[in-house]
Amino acid sequence: MDGAGVAVDKVFDIELKLLLEGILLKYQHDFRDYSVASLRRRVRQAMTRFSCQTVSQLQDRVLHEPAVFAQMLQYFTVQVSEMFRDPAYFRALREQVVPVLRTYPSIKIWVAGCSSGEEAWSLAILLQEEGLLEGSMIYATDINVDALAVAESGIYPIERIARFSDNYRLAGGRGSLSDYYTAAYKGAVFERRLRKQFVFADHSLATDSVFSEVHLVSCRNVMIYFNRALQGRATGLFHEALVKRGFLGLGMRESLRFGEHAGAFREVAPAAKIYQRI
């Protein structure tokens, strides 16, 4: 890269820092400890979307137009999920975590960074099939209120259901996924009997604190977008929230190894990235 290119990148990073500081001050959302490479890529996508030539132009719109910031959340947060994603994870939950959960009179589960809710609904179905749902509470949290609205609705495009059904079967499903939804509104509407056990809430792993003691935290494919400091903060929150011998599930590309809280957990299903608080 020539000198001009380096200078442009340096200015871009300066403007990026100012944008993140402005968002924190105006909207109380803190993205400063997200992965820099990911932020650069996503902000450039947003600049194209909003026809901005510089990050400063984007910042001006974000700070003066709340509707633009609401749309910007789609770039800062990852909204890619599916029901029973990584079926081996859910199979491991059935085989190695559920037997321990059965020993509690009631269960609390935290799905952190729930996005549009596919994982939370998957867990509800799993608990229903294991006879544990009625005594359970599932906290599904995210910083994106639009994604939370989709999660709470429990309505997903019908064209996605075939993939969801395949995952459900591979995850050890005991029936058919169609047992849990009806076709309506040009989509699949998941049953209200599952919805009764949910609490959907706005929560940031970057700025908020623990809100409940839980038996399982499932935070998958979220921390890969954090820098090491924010990964440490999030893991600390999970450790604080979990009961003794509670479980933590991460994404397939995530690990506690080498992190500051690695010694506070032991692996119980290494291939599925499931840990237990020591």
C-alpha positions as CSV (number, residue, x, y, z in Angstrom):
1,M,0.0,0.0,0.0
2,D,1.4,3.4,-1.0
3,G,1.6,6.4,1.4
4,A,-1.7,7.9,0.2
5,G,-3.5,4.6,0.9
6,V,-2.0,4.4,4.4
7,A,-3.1,8.0,5.1
8,V,-6.6,7.3,3.9
9,D,-6.9,4.3,6.2
10,K,-5.5,6.3,9.1
11,V,-8.2,9.0,8.6
12,F,-10.8,6.3,8.3
13,D,-9.8,4.7,11.6
14,I,-9.8,8.2,13.3
15,E,-13.3,8.8,12.0
16,L,-14.4,5.4,13.0
17,K,-13.4,6.0,16.6
18,L,-15.3,9.3,16.6
19,L,-18.4,7.5,15.2
20,L,-18.3,4.9,18.0
21,E,-17.8,7.5,20.7
22,G,-20.7,9.5,19.3
23,I,-22.9,6.5,19.3
24,L,-22.0,5.8,22.9
25,L,-22.7,9.3,24.0
26,K,-26.0,9.7,22.1
27,Y,-27.5,6.2,22.2
28,Q,-25.6,4.5,25.1
29,H,-24.6,1.6,22.9
30,D,-20.9,0.7,23.2
31,F,-19.2,-0.9,20.1
32,R,-15.7,0.4,20.9
33,D,-14.5,-3.1,21.9
34,Y,-15.8,-4.9,18.8
35,S,-13.3,-6.4,16.4
36,V,-11.7,-3.6,14.4
37,A,-11.6,-5.6,11.2
38,S,-15.3,-6.4,11.5
39,L,-16.2,-2.8,12.3
40,R,-14.3,-1.5,9.3
41,R,-16.0,-3.9,7.0
42,R,-19.5,-3.2,8.4
43,V,-19.1,0.5,8.5
44,R,-18.0,0.5,4.8
45,Q,-21.1,-1.5,4.0
46,A,-23.2,1.1,5.9
47,M,-21.5,4.0,4.0
48,T,-22.6,2.4,0.7
49,R,-26.1,1.8,2.0
50,F,-26.6,5.4,3.1
51,S,-24.6,7.0,0.2
52,C,-21.9,8.5,2.4
53,Q,-18.5,9.2,1.1
54,T,-16.8,9.4,4.5
55,V,-17.4,8.0,8.0
56,S,-17.9,11.6,9.1
57,Q,-20.8,11.9,6.8
58,L,-22.3,8.7,8.2
59,Q,-21.7,10.0,11.7
60,D,-23.6,13.2,11.0
61,R,-26.6,11.1,9.8
62,V,-26.4,8.6,12.7
63,L,-26.3,11.3,15.4
64,H,-29.0,13.5,13.9
65,E,-31.4,10.8,12.5
66,P,-32.3,8.2,15.1
67,A,-34.0,6.1,12.3
68,V,-30.6,5.8,10.6
69,F,-29.0,4.6,13.8
70,A,-31.8,2.0,14.2
71,Q,-30.9,0.8,10.7
72,M,-27.2,0.9,11.6
73,L,-27.7,-1.7,14.3
74,Q,-28.3,-4.2,11.4
75,Y,-24.6,-3.6,10.5
76,F,-23.2,-3.6,14.0
77,T,-25.0,-6.8,15.1
78,V,-25.0,-10.1,13.3
79,Q,-28.5,-11.4,12.3
80,V,-27.5,-14.7,10.8
81,S,-29.0,-17.7,12.6
82,E,-31.2,-20.7,12.1
83,M,-33.1,-23.2,14.3
84,F,-31.0,-26.0,15.7
85,R,-27.9,-24.5,14.1
86,D,-24.9,-26.8,14.6
87,P,-27.1,-29.9,15.5
88,A,-24.3,-31.5,17.4
89,Y,-24.5,-28.7,20.0
90,F,-28.2,-29.4,20.7
91,R,-27.6,-33.2,20.7
92,A,-24.9,-32.6,23.3
93,L,-27.3,-30.5,25.4
94,R,-29.8,-33.3,25.3
95,E,-27.3,-36.0,26.3
96,Q,-24.9,-34.2,28.7
97,V,-26.6,-31.1,30.0
98,V,-30.3,-32.0,30.3
99,P,-29.6,-34.9,32.9
100,V,-28.1,-32.3,35.2
101,L,-30.8,-29.7,34.6
102,R,-33.3,-32.4,35.7
103,T,-31.9,-32.2,39.2
104,Y,-33.1,-28.6,39.7
105,P,-36.7,-27.8,40.8
106,S,-36.8,-25.0,38.2
107,I,-34.4,-23.9,35.4
108,K,-33.3,-20.5,34.1
109,I,-31.6,-20.2,30.7
110,W,-30.0,-17.1,29.2
111,V,-29.7,-16.9,25.4
112,A,-27.3,-13.9,25.1
113,G,-27.2,-12.2,21.7
114,C,-30.3,-14.0,20.6
115,S,-30.7,-12.1,17.3
116,S,-34.0,-13.0,15.7
117,G,-34.7,-15.8,18.2
118,E,-34.1,-19.0,16.3
119,E,-31.9,-20.5,19.0
120,A,-34.2,-19.5,21.8
121,W,-37.2,-21.2,20.2
122,S,-35.0,-24.3,19.5
123,L,-34.1,-24.5,23.2
124,A,-37.8,-24.2,24.1
125,I,-38.6,-27.1,21.8
126,L,-35.8,-29.2,23.2
127,L,-37.0,-28.5,26.8
128,Q,-40.6,-29.3,25.8
129,E,-39.5,-32.7,24.5
130,E,-37.4,-33.4,27.6
131,G,-40.4,-32.5,29.9
132,L,-38.6,-29.5,31.3
133,L,-40.2,-26.5,29.6
134,E,-43.0,-25.9,32.1
135,G,-40.5,-25.4,34.9
136,S,-38.2,-23.3,32.9
137,M,-37.6,-19.6,32.1
138,I,-35.7,-18.6,29.0
139,Y,-34.2,-15.1,28.9
140,A,-33.5,-14.1,25.3
141,T,-31.5,-10.8,25.1
142,D,-30.0,-8.7,22.3
143,I,-29.2,-5.1,21.7
144,N,-31.2,-4.9,18.5
145,V,-34.8,-4.2,19.3
146,D,-36.0,-4.9,15.8
147,A,-34.4,-8.4,16.0
148,L,-36.0,-8.9,19.4
149,A,-39.4,-8.1,17.9
150,V,-38.9,-10.8,15.3
151,A,-37.8,-13.2,18.0
152,E,-40.8,-12.5,20.1
153,S,-43.2,-13.0,17.2
154,G,-41.9,-16.5,16.6
155,I,-42.7,-16.1,12.9
156,Y,-40.1,-17.3,10.3
157,P,-40.3,-17.4,6.4
158,I,-41.7,-20.7,5.3
159,E,-38.8,-21.2,2.9
160,R,-36.4,-21.6,5.8
161,I,-38.4,-24.4,7.5
162,A,-36.9,-27.2,5.4
163,R,-33.4,-26.4,6.7
164,F,-34.7,-25.9,10.2
165,S,-36.4,-29.3,10.0
166,D,-33.2,-31.0,8.8
167,N,-31.3,-29.5,11.7
168,Y,-34.0,-30.5,14.2
169,R,-33.8,-34.1,13.0
170,L,-30.0,-34.2,13.2
171,A,-30.2,-32.6,16.7
172,G,-32.1,-35.6,18.0
173,G,-35.6,-34.2,17.7
174,R,-38.2,-36.7,19.0
175,G,-41.0,-35.9,16.5
176,S,-41.4,-33.5,13.6
177,L,-40.7,-29.8,13.7
178,S,-44.2,-29.3,12.2
179,D,-45.6,-30.4,15.6
180,Y,-44.6,-26.9,16.9
181,Y,-45.8,-24.5,14.2
182,T,-48.7,-23.6,12.0
183,A,-48.5,-22.0,8.6
184,A,-49.9,-18.5,8.5
185,Y,-48.9,-14.9,7.4
186,K,-46.8,-16.5,4.6
187,G,-44.6,-18.0,7.3
188,A,-44.3,-20.6,10.1
189,V,-45.8,-19.4,13.4
190,F,-44.4,-21.2,16.4
191,E,-46.8,-22.2,19.1
192,R,-47.8,-19.8,21.9
193,R,-47.4,-22.6,24.5
194,L,-43.7,-22.3,24.0
195,R,-43.8,-18.5,24.2
196,K,-45.1,-18.5,27.7
197,Q,-41.7,-19.4,29.1
198,F,-39.8,-16.5,27.4
199,V,-38.6,-13.1,28.6
200,F,-37.3,-11.0,25.7
201,A,-35.2,-8.0,26.8
202,D,-32.7,-5.4,25.5
203,H,-29.3,-6.2,27.0
204,S,-25.7,-5.3,26.0
205,L,-22.8,-7.5,26.9
206,A,-20.6,-4.4,26.5
207,T,-22.3,-2.2,29.1
208,D,-25.0,-4.0,31.1
209,S,-24.6,-6.2,34.2
210,V,-26.0,-9.6,35.2
211,F,-29.7,-9.6,35.8
212,S,-30.4,-13.2,37.1
213,E,-28.9,-16.4,38.3
214,V,-29.1,-19.0,35.5
215,H,-28.3,-22.7,34.9
216,L,-27.3,-22.4,31.3
217,V,-26.0,-19.6,29.2
218,S,-26.0,-20.1,25.4
219,C,-24.0,-17.3,23.7
220,R,-23.1,-18.6,20.3
221,N,-21.3,-16.9,17.4
222,V,-21.4,-13.6,19.2
223,M,-18.0,-13.2,20.9
224,I,-16.1,-13.8,17.6
225,Y,-17.0,-10.2,16.8
226,F,-15.5,-8.9,20.1
227,N,-11.9,-8.0,20.9
228,R,-10.1,-9.8,23.7
229,A,-11.1,-7.3,26.4
230,L,-14.8,-7.5,25.5
231,Q,-14.6,-11.3,25.3
232,G,-13.2,-11.3,28.8
233,R,-16.0,-9.0,30.1
234,A,-18.7,-11.1,28.5
235,T,-17.3,-14.4,29.9
236,G,-17.0,-12.7,33.3
237,L,-20.7,-11.9,33.1
238,F,-21.6,-15.5,32.2
239,H,-19.5,-16.8,35.1
240,E,-21.2,-14.4,37.5
241,A,-24.6,-15.4,36.2
242,L,-24.2,-19.1,36.3
243,V,-25.0,-21.2,39.3
244,K,-22.2,-23.5,40.6
245,R,-21.7,-26.2,37.9
246,G,-23.9,-24.3,35.5
247,F,-23.2,-24.6,31.8
248,L,-22.0,-22.3,29.1
249,G,-22.4,-23.0,25.4
250,L,-20.4,-21.1,22.7
251,G,-20.2,-21.1,19.0
252,M,-18.1,-23.6,17.0
253,R,-15.5,-21.0,16.2
254,E,-15.3,-19.8,19.8
255,S,-13.3,-21.0,22.8
256,L,-12.5,-20.1,26.4
257,R,-9.0,-21.4,25.9
258,F,-6.4,-18.7,26.6
259,G,-9.1,-16.3,27.9
260,E,-8.8,-14.7,31.3
261,H,-11.6,-16.9,32.7
262,A,-10.4,-20.2,31.2
263,G,-9.6,-21.6,34.6
264,A,-13.1,-21.0,35.9
265,F,-14.6,-23.6,33.5
266,R,-14.1,-27.2,32.4
267,E,-15.0,-28.6,29.1
268,V,-17.8,-31.1,29.2
269,A,-18.4,-31.5,25.4
270,P,-15.3,-30.1,23.7
271,A,-16.5,-30.8,20.1
272,A,-19.8,-29.0,20.9
273,K,-18.1,-26.1,22.8
274,I,-20.0,-26.7,26.0
275,Y,-18.3,-25.8,29.3
276,Q,-19.3,-26.1,33.0
277,R,-18.6,-23.6,35.7
278,I,-16.2,-25.0,38.2
